[in-house]
């Protein structure tokens, strides 16, 4: 019996901070080489595959098979698309989407007359 690849939408947290947005995704078993992040117009797509090698042993039962992840986000004009960054560590992807300069909080100068 050959293992089937399941497609899953990974658990995700999105946090807004003053300088931008952090998207945290749980991607257990995924290495940086098995992760693809594409930006096309307003859609940011994350695809990943976790690989499980049973090794030389014949499995009596295999519940850990390859798992494919996919998640699509629609971005607003608030995001600076040229400076998006991604880091994966210990099975957690941290996507940083900086706010566009025009969307960052700023103080308005008041001039006396």
N, CA, C and O atoms as a GROMACS GRO file, in nm:
protein
  452
    1UNK      N    1   0.084  -0.117   0.000
    1UNK     CA    2   0.000   0.000   0.000
    1UNK      C    3   0.090   0.125   0.000
    1UNK      O    4   0.178   0.136   0.085
    2UNK      N    5   0.069   0.216  -0.092
    2UNK     CA    6   0.151   0.337  -0.097
    2UNK      C    7   0.086   0.447  -0.014
    2UNK      O    8  -0.036   0.458  -0.010
    3UNK      N    9   0.169   0.528   0.054
    3UNK     CA   10   0.112   0.633   0.137
    3UNK      C   11   0.050   0.743   0.052
    3UNK      O   12   0.103   0.780  -0.053
    4UNK      N   13  -0.061   0.795   0.097
    4UNK     CA   14  -0.130   0.905   0.030
    4UNK      C   15  -0.087   1.035   0.099
    4UNK      O   16  -0.068   1.038   0.220
    5UNK      N   17  -0.072   1.138   0.022
    5UNK     CA   18  -0.038   1.268   0.079
    5UNK      C   19  -0.166   1.342   0.113
    5UNK      O   20  -0.252   1.364   0.027
    6UNK      N   21  -0.180   1.380   0.239
    6UNK     CA   22  -0.295   1.457   0.284
    6UNK      C   23  -0.264   1.605   0.270
    6UNK      O   24  -0.149   1.646   0.288
    7UNK      N   25  -0.364   1.685   0.238
    7UNK     CA   26  -0.347   1.830   0.232
    7UNK      C   27  -0.416   1.890   0.353
    7UNK      O   28  -0.531   1.859   0.382
    8UNK      N   29  -0.343   1.974   0.423
    8UNK     CA   30  -0.393   2.031   0.547
    8UNK      C   31  -0.374   2.182   0.547
    8UNK      O   32  -0.279   2.234   0.487
    9UNK      N   33  -0.464   2.253   0.614
    9UNK     CA   34  -0.447   2.396   0.635
    9UNK      C   35  -0.386   2.411   0.775
    9UNK      O   36  -0.452   2.381   0.874
   10UNK      N   37  -0.260   2.456   0.783
   10UNK     CA   38  -0.192   2.458   0.912
   10UNK      C   39  -0.253   2.560   1.009
   10UNK      O   40  -0.302   2.665   0.968
   11UNK      N   41  -0.248   2.528   1.139
   11UNK     CA   42  -0.294   2.625   1.239
   11UNK      C   43  -0.211   2.752   1.228
   11UNK      O   44  -0.089   2.748   1.212
   12UNK      N   45  -0.278   2.866   1.237
   12UNK     CA   46  -0.214   2.994   1.210
   12UNK      C   47  -0.259   3.099   1.310
   12UNK      O   48  -0.376   3.108   1.345
   13UNK      N   49  -0.163   3.180   1.356
   13UNK     CA   50  -0.192   3.299   1.437
   13UNK      C   51  -0.144   3.420   1.358
   13UNK      O   52  -0.037   3.417   1.298
   14UNK      N   53  -0.223   3.527   1.360
   14UNK     CA   54  -0.184   3.652   1.294
   14UNK      C   55  -0.186   3.762   1.400
   14UNK      O   56  -0.288   3.785   1.465
   15UNK      N   57  -0.072   3.828   1.416
   15UNK     CA   58  -0.059   3.934   1.514
   15UNK      C   59  -0.027   4.065   1.444
   15UNK      O   60   0.059   4.069   1.355
   16UNK      N   61  -0.095   4.172   1.483
   16UNK     CA   62  -0.062   4.304   1.430
   16UNK      C   63   0.022   4.377   1.533
   16UNK      O   64  -0.012   4.385   1.651
   17UNK      N   65   0.133   4.432   1.485
   17UNK     CA   66   0.220   4.514   1.568
   17UNK      C   67   0.234   4.650   1.500
   17UNK      O   68   0.186   4.669   1.388
   18UNK      N   69   0.298   4.742   1.567
   18UNK     CA   70   0.309   4.877   1.512
   18UNK      C   71   0.378   4.880   1.376
   18UNK      O   72   0.339   4.957   1.288
   19UNK      N   73   0.481   4.795   1.359
   19UNK     CA   74   0.559   4.798   1.235
   19UNK      C   75   0.509   4.702   1.127
   19UNK      O   76   0.553   4.710   1.012
   20UNK      N   77   0.418   4.611   1.163
   20UNK     CA   78   0.370   4.517   1.062
   20UNK      C   79   0.291   4.402   1.123
   20UNK      O   80   0.244   4.409   1.237
   21UNK      N   81   0.279   4.297   1.045
   21UNK     CA   82   0.201   4.180   1.085
   21UNK      C   83   0.292   4.058   1.090
   21UNK      O   84   0.380   4.042   1.006
   22UNK      N   85   0.272   3.974   1.190
   22UNK     CA   86   0.342   3.845   1.198
   22UNK      C   87   0.238   3.735   1.178
   22UNK      O   88   0.134   3.733   1.244
   23UNK      N   89   0.268   3.646   1.087
   23UNK     CA   90   0.185   3.528   1.067
   23UNK      C   91   0.268   3.409   1.114
   23UNK      O   92   0.374   3.381   1.058
   24UNK      N   93   0.220   3.341   1.216
   24UNK     CA   94   0.287   3.222   1.270
   24UNK      C   95   0.209   3.099   1.226
   24UNK      O   96   0.088   3.091   1.249
   25UNK      N   97   0.277   3.005   1.163
   25UNK     CA   98   0.212   2.883   1.116
   25UNK      C   99   0.285   2.762   1.171
   25UNK      O  100   0.407   2.754   1.166
   26UNK      N  101   0.208   2.666   1.225
   26UNK     CA  102   0.266   2.540   1.271
   26UNK      C  103   0.284   2.447   1.152
   26UNK      O  104   0.188   2.407   1.088
   27UNK      N  105   0.411   2.414   1.124
   27UNK     CA  106   0.444   2.326   1.012
   27UNK      C  107   0.540   2.218   1.061
   27UNK      O  108   0.657   2.217   1.021
   28UNK      N  109   0.494   2.126   1.146
   28UNK     CA  110   0.583   2.024   1.200
   28UNK      C  111   0.641   1.935   1.090
   28UNK      O  112   0.571   1.892   0.999
   29UNK      N  113   0.771   1.909   1.102
   29UNK     CA  114   0.838   1.821   1.007
   29UNK      C  115   0.875   1.887   0.876
   29UNK      O  116   0.920   1.819   0.784
   30UNK      N  117   0.857   2.018   0.865
   30UNK     CA  118   0.888   2.089   0.741
   30UNK      C  119   1.023   2.159   0.754
   30UNK      O  120   1.048   2.232   0.849
   31UNK      N  121   1.110   2.135   0.656
   31UNK     CA  122   1.239   2.203   0.648
   31UNK      C  123   1.227   2.320   0.550
   31UNK      O  124   1.133   2.325   0.470
   32UNK      N  125   1.321   2.412   0.556
   32UNK     CA  126   1.317   2.529   0.468
   32UNK      C  127   1.315   2.489   0.321
   32UNK      O  128   1.252   2.556   0.240
   33UNK      N  129   1.383   2.380   0.287
   33UNK     CA  130   1.387   2.334   0.147
   33UNK      C  131   1.253   2.278   0.100
   33UNK      O  132   1.230   2.266  -0.021
   34UNK      N  133   1.165   2.245   0.192
   34UNK     CA  134   1.034   2.187   0.158
   34UNK      C  135   0.922   2.290   0.167
   34UNK      O  136   0.804   2.255   0.172
   35UNK      N  137   0.960   2.417   0.168
   35UNK     CA  138   0.865   2.527   0.188
   35UNK      C  139   0.874   2.622   0.069
   35UNK      O  140   0.983   2.660   0.027
   36UNK      N  141   0.758   2.661   0.016
   36UNK     CA  142   0.751   2.757  -0.096
   36UNK      C  143   0.650   2.865  -0.058
   36UNK      O  144   0.538   2.836  -0.017
   37UNK      N  145   0.693   2.990  -0.073
   37UNK     CA  146   0.604   3.103  -0.047
   37UNK      C  147   0.601   3.188  -0.173
   37UNK      O  148   0.704   3.238  -0.218
   38UNK      N  149   0.483   3.204  -0.229
   38UNK     CA  150   0.467   3.281  -0.353
   38UNK      C  151   0.378   3.402  -0.328
   38UNK      O  152   0.281   3.395  -0.253
   39UNK      N  153   0.413   3.512  -0.392
   39UNK     CA  154   0.331   3.632  -0.388
   39UNK      C  155   0.292   3.667  -0.531
   39UNK      O  156   0.378   3.694  -0.615
   40UNK      N  157   0.163   3.666  -0.556
   40UNK     CA  158   0.112   3.700  -0.689
   40UNK      C  159  -0.002   3.798  -0.672
   40UNK      O  160  -0.108   3.763  -0.620
   41UNK      N  161   0.020   3.920  -0.716
   41UNK     CA  162  -0.073   4.030  -0.699
   41UNK      C  163  -0.105   4.045  -0.550
   41UNK      O  164  -0.015   4.078  -0.473
   42UNK      N  165  -0.227   4.022  -0.508
   42UNK     CA  166  -0.264   4.039  -0.367
   42UNK      C  167  -0.270   3.908  -0.290
   42UNK      O  168  -0.314   3.907  -0.175
   43UNK      N  169  -0.226   3.798  -0.349
   43UNK     CA  170  -0.234   3.669  -0.281
   43UNK      C  171  -0.097   3.616  -0.243
   43UNK      O  172  -0.007   3.603  -0.326
   44UNK      N  173  -0.083   3.586  -0.115
   44UNK     CA  174   0.037   3.523  -0.061
   44UNK      C  175   0.002   3.377  -0.034
   44UNK      O  176  -0.087   3.348   0.045
   45UNK      N  177   0.072   3.286  -0.100
   45UNK     CA  178   0.043   3.144  -0.088
   45UNK      C  179   0.161   3.074  -0.023
   45UNK      O  180   0.275   3.090  -0.066
   46UNK      N  181   0.132   2.996   0.080
   46UNK     CA  182   0.233   2.915   0.149
   46UNK      C  183   0.204   2.769   0.120
   46UNK      O  184   0.093   2.721   0.143
   47UNK      N  185   0.305   2.699   0.068
   47UNK     CA  186   0.294   2.555   0.042
   47UNK      C  187   0.412   2.487   0.109
   47UNK      O  188   0.525   2.538   0.106
   48UNK      N  189   0.386   2.373   0.170
   48UNK     CA  190   0.494   2.300   0.237
   48UNK      C  191   0.461   2.151   0.237
   48UNK      O  192   0.345   2.111   0.228
   49UNK      N  193   0.566   2.070   0.249
   49UNK     CA  194   0.550   1.925   0.258
   49UNK      C  195   0.636   1.876   0.373
   49UNK      O  196   0.756   1.903   0.378
   50UNK      N  197   0.574   1.803   0.465
   50UNK     CA  198   0.652   1.738   0.570
   50UNK      C  199   0.682   1.597   0.522
   50UNK      O  200   0.594   1.526   0.473
   51UNK      N  201   0.807   1.560   0.537
   51UNK     CA  202   0.848   1.428   0.489
   51UNK      C  203   0.875   1.338   0.609
   51UNK      O  204   0.936   1.380   0.707
   52UNK      N  205   0.829   1.218   0.599
   52UNK     CA  206   0.854   1.119   0.704
   52UNK      C  207   0.915   0.997   0.638
   52UNK      O  208   0.857   0.937   0.548
   53UNK      N  209   1.032   0.963   0.685
   53UNK     CA  210   1.102   0.846   0.633
   53UNK      C  211   1.094   0.734   0.736
   53UNK      O  212   1.141   0.749   0.848
   54UNK      N  213   1.034   0.622   0.698
   54UNK     CA  214   1.024   0.508   0.789
   54UNK      C  215   1.158   0.436   0.802
   54UNK      O  216   1.177   0.354   0.891
   55UNK      N  217   1.249   0.467   0.712
   55UNK     CA  218   1.380   0.403   0.717
   55UNK      C  219   1.375   0.266   0.653
   55UNK      O  220   1.288   0.238   0.570
   56UNK      N  221   1.468   0.181   0.691
   56UNK     CA  222   1.478   0.047   0.631
   56UNK      C  223   1.375  -0.049   0.687
   56UNK      O  224   1.354  -0.157   0.630
   57UNK      N  225   1.311  -0.013   0.795
   57UNK     CA  226   1.215  -0.103   0.860
   57UNK      C  227   1.081  -0.103   0.788
   57UNK      O  228   1.037   0.000   0.736
   58UNK      N  229   1.017  -0.217   0.784
   58UNK     CA  230   0.882  -0.230   0.729
   58UNK      C  231   0.783  -0.191   0.838
   58UNK      O  232   0.785  -0.248   0.947
   59UNK      N  233   0.699  -0.094   0.811
   59UNK     CA  234   0.604  -0.048   0.911
   59UNK      C  235   0.485  -0.144   0.919
   59UNK      O  236   0.429  -0.184   0.816
   60UNK      N  237   0.447  -0.179   1.040
   60UNK     CA  238   0.326  -0.260   1.061
   60UNK      C  239   0.202  -0.172   1.041
   60UNK      O  240   0.101  -0.216   0.986
   61UNK      N  241   0.214  -0.048   1.086
   61UNK     CA  242   0.107   0.050   1.070
   61UNK      C  243   0.175   0.185   1.056
   61UNK      O  244   0.267   0.217   1.132
   62UNK      N  245   0.132   0.264   0.961
   62UNK     CA  246   0.198   0.391   0.935
   62UNK      C  247   0.094   0.503   0.938
   62UNK      O  248   0.020   0.523   0.842
   63UNK      N  249   0.090   0.577   1.050
   63UNK     CA  250   0.000   0.690   1.061
   63UNK      C  251   0.072   0.822   1.037
   63UNK      O  252   0.009   0.927   1.026
   64UNK      N  253   0.205   0.816   1.028
   64UNK     CA  254   0.285   0.933   0.996
   64UNK      C  255   0.326   0.924   0.850
   64UNK      O  256   0.427   0.862   0.818
   65UNK      N  257   0.250   0.983   0.764
   65UNK     CA  258   0.284   0.981   0.623
   65UNK      C  259   0.320   1.121   0.578
   65UNK      O  260   0.322   1.214   0.659
   66UNK      N  261   0.348   1.136   0.452
   66UNK     CA  262   0.375   1.271   0.402
   66UNK      C  263   0.250   1.358   0.418
   66UNK      O  264   0.138   1.312   0.399
   67UNK      N  265   0.272   1.482   0.454
   67UNK     CA  266   0.161   1.574   0.474
   67UNK      C  267   0.191   1.702   0.398
   67UNK      O  268   0.300   1.757   0.409
   68UNK      N  269   0.096   1.748   0.320
   68UNK     CA  270   0.112   1.869   0.241
   68UNK      C  271   0.029   1.980   0.305
   68UNK      O  272  -0.087   1.959   0.342
   69UNK      N  273   0.089   2.096   0.318
   69UNK     CA  274   0.021   2.212   0.376
   69UNK      C  275   0.001   2.318   0.269
   69UNK      O  276   0.084   2.335   0.180
   70UNK      N  277  -0.111   2.388   0.279
   70UNK     CA  278  -0.135   2.501   0.189
   70UNK      C  279  -0.223   2.603   0.258
   70UNK      O  280  -0.323   2.568   0.321
   71UNK      N  281  -0.184   2.728   0.246
   71UNK     CA  282  -0.263   2.836   0.303
   71UNK      C  283  -0.248   2.958   0.214
   71UNK      O  284  -0.138   2.990   0.170
   72UNK      N  285  -0.358   3.026   0.186
   72UNK     CA  286  -0.356   3.145   0.100
   72UNK      C  287  -0.409   3.263   0.180
   72UNK      O  288  -0.512   3.254   0.248
   73UNK      N  289  -0.337   3.375   0.171
   73UNK     CA  290  -0.376   3.498   0.238
   73UNK      C  291  -0.395   3.607   0.134
   73UNK      O  292  -0.316   3.619   0.041
   74UNK      N  293  -0.500   3.686   0.150
   74UNK     CA  294  -0.521   3.802   0.063
   74UNK      C  295  -0.466   3.924   0.136
   74UNK      O  296  -0.506   3.954   0.248
   75UNK      N  297  -0.374   3.994   0.070
   75UNK     CA  298  -0.308   4.108   0.132
   75UNK      C  299  -0.377   4.238   0.094
   75UNK      O  300  -0.428   4.254  -0.017
   76UNK      N  301  -0.378   4.331   0.188
   76UNK     CA  302  -0.434   4.463   0.162
   76UNK      C  303  -0.320   4.557   0.121
   76UNK      O  304  -0.204   4.517   0.118
   77UNK      N  305  -0.356   4.680   0.090
   77UNK     CA  306  -0.255   4.780   0.055
   77UNK      C  307  -0.173   4.823   0.175
   77UNK      O  308  -0.078   4.899   0.161
   78UNK      N  309  -0.209   4.776   0.293
   78UNK     CA  310  -0.134   4.809   0.415
   78UNK      C  311   0.002   4.742   0.417
   78UNK      O  312   0.090   4.786   0.492
   79UNK      N  313   0.023   4.638   0.336
   79UNK     CA  314   0.145   4.557   0.343
   79UNK      C  315   0.247   4.604   0.240
   79UNK      O  316   0.215   4.625   0.123
   80UNK      N  317   0.371   4.620   0.286
   80UNK     CA  318   0.485   4.651   0.199
   80UNK      C  319   0.533   4.520   0.138
   80UNK      O  320   0.610   4.447   0.201
   81UNK      N  321   0.489   4.490   0.018
   81UNK     CA  322   0.515   4.360  -0.045
   81UNK      C  323   0.663   4.335  -0.074
   81UNK      O  324   0.705   4.220  -0.082
   82UNK      N  325   0.742   4.441  -0.090
   82UNK     CA  326   0.883   4.426  -0.125
   82UNK      C  327   0.970   4.384  -0.008
   82UNK      O  328   1.086   4.346  -0.028
   83UNK      N  329   0.919   4.389   0.113
   83UNK     CA  330   1.002   4.360   0.231
   83UNK      C  331   0.947   4.249   0.319
   83UNK      O  332   0.977   4.244   0.438
   84UNK      N  333   0.867   4.160   0.263
   84UNK     CA  334   0.816   4.045   0.338
   84UNK      C  335   0.932   3.951   0.368
   84UNK      O  336   1.015   3.924   0.282
   85UNK      N  337   0.937   3.901   0.491
   85UNK     CA  338   1.045   3.811   0.532
   85UNK      C  339   0.985   3.684   0.592
   85UNK      O  340   0.875   3.686   0.648
   86UNK      N  341   1.058   3.574   0.578
   86UNK     CA  342   1.011   3.445   0.631
   86UNK      C  343   1.126   3.372   0.700
   86UNK      O  344   1.238   3.367   0.648
   87UNK      N  345   1.096   3.316   0.817
   87UNK     CA  346   1.193   3.236   0.893
   87UNK      C  347   1.119   3.112   0.943
   87UNK      O  348   1.008   3.123   0.995
   88UNK      N  349   1.180   2.995   0.927
   88UNK     CA  350   1.121   2.874   0.986
   88UNK      C  351   1.219   2.819   1.088
   88UNK      O  352   1.338   2.802   1.061
   89UNK      N  353   1.166   2.790   1.207
   89UNK     CA  354   1.250   2.738   1.316
   89UNK      C  355   1.164   2.646   1.401
   89UNK      O  356   1.055   2.683   1.444
   90UNK      N  357   1.215   2.527   1.426
   90UNK     CA  358   1.147   2.429   1.512
   90UNK      C  359   1.003   2.403   1.467
   90UNK      O  360   0.914   2.387   1.551
   91UNK      N  361   0.981   2.399   1.336
   91UNK     CA  362   0.849   2.367   1.284
   91UNK      C  363   0.748   2.480   1.286
   91UNK      O  364   0.630   2.458   1.262
   92UNK      N  365   0.795   2.602   1.316
   92UNK     CA  366   0.706   2.718   1.316
   92UNK      C  367   0.758   2.820   1.214
   92UNK      O  368   0.872   2.864   1.221
   93UNK      N  369   0.671   2.855   1.120
   93UNK     CA  370   0.703   2.957   1.020
   93UNK      C  371   0.661   3.092   1.074
   93UNK      O  372   0.548   3.109   1.119
   94UNK      N  373   0.753   3.189   1.069
   94UNK     CA  374   0.723   3.327   1.107
   94UNK      C  375   0.734   3.412   0.981
   94UNK      O  376   0.844   3.437   0.932
   95UNK      N  377   0.621   3.454   0.931
   95UNK     CA  378   0.617   3.545   0.816
   95UNK      C  379   0.599   3.686   0.870
   95UNK      O  380   0.506   3.712   0.946
   96UNK      N  381   0.688   3.776   0.831
   96UNK     CA  382   0.674   3.915   0.872
   96UNK      C  383   0.633   3.997   0.752
   96UNK      O  384   0.703   4.002   0.651
   97UNK      N  385   0.518   4.062   0.763
   97UNK     CA  386   0.465   4.148   0.658
   97UNK      C  387   0.468   4.291   0.710
   97UNK      O  388   0.379   4.331   0.784
   98UNK      N  389   0.570   4.368   0.671
   98UNK     CA  390   0.580   4.504   0.723
   98UNK      C  391   0.468   4.592   0.668
   98UNK      O  392   0.419   4.573   0.557
   99UNK      N  393   0.430   4.689   0.749
   99UNK     CA  394   0.329   4.784   0.703
   99UNK      C  395   0.394   4.881   0.604
   99UNK      O  396   0.511   4.917   0.618
  100UNK      N  397   0.317   4.920   0.505
  100UNK     CA  398   0.363   5.022   0.411
  100UNK      C  399   0.386   5.152   0.488
  100UNK      O  400   0.315   5.180   0.584
  101UNK      N  401   0.486   5.229   0.447
  101UNK     CA  402   0.520   5.352   0.518
  101UNK      C  403   0.398   5.441   0.538
  101UNK      O  404   0.382   5.502   0.644
  102UNK      N  405   0.313   5.449   0.439
  102UNK     CA  406   0.195   5.536   0.448
  102UNK      C  407   0.095   5.488   0.553
  102UNK      O  408   0.008   5.564   0.594
  103UNK      N  409   0.108   5.362   0.597
  103UNK     CA  410   0.013   5.306   0.694
  103UNK      C  411   0.068   5.307   0.837
  103UNK      O  412  -0.007   5.280   0.932
  104UNK      N  413   0.196   5.337   0.853
  104UNK     CA  414   0.255   5.336   0.988
  104UNK      C  415   0.208   5.458   1.066
  104UNK      O  416   0.189   5.566   1.010
  105UNK      N  417   0.190   5.440   1.197
  105UNK     CA  418   0.149   5.554   1.279
  105UNK      C  419   0.257   5.663   1.276
  105UNK      O  420   0.377   5.633   1.274
  106UNK      N  421   0.214   5.784   1.276
  106UNK     CA  422   0.310   5.894   1.279
  106UNK      C  423   0.246   6.012   1.352
  106UNK      O  424   0.124   6.022   1.362
  107UNK      N  425   0.332   6.098   1.400
  107UNK     CA  426   0.284   6.216   1.470
  107UNK      C  427   0.276   6.331   1.370
  107UNK      O  428   0.365   6.349   1.287
  108UNK      N  429   0.170   6.407   1.379
  108UNK     CA  430   0.151   6.523   1.292
  108UNK      C  431   0.208   6.646   1.362
  108UNK      O  432   0.172   6.678   1.475
  109UNK      N  433   0.298   6.712   1.292
  109UNK     CA  434   0.360   6.832   1.349
  109UNK      C  435   0.261   6.948   1.348
  109UNK      O  436   0.188   6.969   1.251
  110UNK      N  437   0.259   7.021   1.457
  110UNK     CA  438   0.172   7.138   1.468
  110UNK      C  439   0.260   7.261   1.465
  110UNK      O  440   0.351   7.275   1.546
  111UNK      N  441   0.232   7.351   1.372
  111UNK     CA  442   0.310   7.474   1.359
  111UNK      C  443   0.228   7.591   1.411
  111UNK      O  444   0.111   7.606   1.378
  112UNK      N  445   0.292   7.673   1.492
  112UNK     CA  446   0.220   7.792   1.539
  112UNK      C  447   0.204   7.892   1.425
  112UNK      O  448   0.284   7.896   1.331
  113UNK      N  449   0.100   7.973   1.434
  113UNK     CA  450   0.078   8.075   1.330
  113UNK      C  451   0.156   8.199   1.361
  113UNK      O  452   0.150   8.296   1.285
   0.00000   0.00000   0.00000
